[in-house]
Amino acid sequence: MKPREIAKKIIPAKLVHRLREYGASFDRRFIKLFAGTRFTSALYYLLFSREFGREQQAVLKGRLAYWQSLKNIERTCALLRRNTHRLEKGLIMRPRRPSFASDYIGETVSCFRDAAIAQTLNEAELQWAYDVLDEYFNCVTDTPKIAVARKVWTELHNKLPLTIKRTDAVPYPHETLPPCDITPEQLHVLFQRRRSVRWYQPQQVPLDEVHRAMSMASLAPSACNRQPFEFYVVQEPKRAAKIANMAGGTVGFAEQISNLIVVVGDLKAYPAERDRHCIYIDASLASMQLMLAFETMGIATCPINWPDIEFREKLLEQELGLTGEQRPVMLIAFGYADPTGGIPYSAKKSSTILGRFLDHDSH
């Protein structure tokens, strides 16, 4: 039996509750001494709390892994994805400058060359980078730096046995988007139907449906199109329930979850601390689209909050084999809803509370 479980049996529940109340009261008064400045706030977390310790280490490990990933390119490359997207933004600018991207075009072409040589990069990602680079060199006027990159690009075609050919993975006008006949009322119905469902039928969702939903989720916006996250899919009922129980807040319904996704952010996508929150933003945007996609297939979902608690982090890290730069963002239970299962009403805030209309009279 673990020490935590032994303590629960020995110490009376009322005493535990009282001690927690005293601790919370003391903490509220104590933090007033440190919350005034950044220095004292940092001192507080250095001396009295380790709550941000894992995140800080993950950011540093992510920065190291980023630089290492450029030497050993795998299925995806954060630098190539980011710079290709930057080139796309330059190509659509109004007016478009005759010369742009001089500061990073050299590293972009070099990264593409390394990826082409390694032959490990995802084919669609390599195709996109190829098309955008080709379009860029067809449009841009040379500067000394661009001329050097153009020479490398030209030599690349002559030296490497590139089987990749130009397609249409380049910027396009808005008018060519597929037509959409979904009305606001229809979309509202979809949003109303997408509720957090906690009771499911004991049935596995077919893999092709999971892939279909993830493909739709991949269309969510992402900063510089890096998409720094992965969906870990678990469909073995006992394992799904085990992981769901790690989150906390799932007491009473975790055991009947048969299909589960762990959304994991990857800090390896960033060389600097400033972007550390992008894994949570981008993963959440994609997760919402994933849940809406499932809903259109008749598959219910429930996002489950993942608390940043050290012992829970370790449990999930061991279960999934996560590395130091990977951070769990949330869990998503999914499956075919039990039609008799209850759904919380969950009244939402109105637009008058959520909206701050700065250019209109607040009255």
Order of alpha helices (4+ residues) and beta strands (2+ residues): alpha-alpha-alpha-alpha-alpha-alpha-alpha-alpha-alpha-alpha-beta-alpha-beta-alpha-beta-alpha-beta-alpha
